[in-house]
Amino acid sequence: MTYPNNIVEKFGGVASMARQLGYARQTVRNWIVRGAIHDHHKPAIMAAAKSSGIEITEAEFFPTGGYSTADR
């Protein structure tokens, strides 16, 4: 599972997260499909999480693992 999947799940799914952010559902779905969230959306996500009592840390937007510098 990608980090966008984990964050969307914390919001209760695509529709719930889109509603809380005021974004189109397709925007949130695209994050899951791409496996990434554009940086300019991250402050809004953090603010919505905080106001909704959802625990999300900045570190969750920067997953580690899956590759190493030796893979380059």
Secondary structure as UniProt FT lines:
FT   HELIX           3..10
FT   TURN            11..12
FT   HELIX           14..21
FT   HELIX           25..34
FT   HELIX           39..41
FT   HELIX           42..52
FT   HELIX           58..61
FT   HELIX           69..71
//
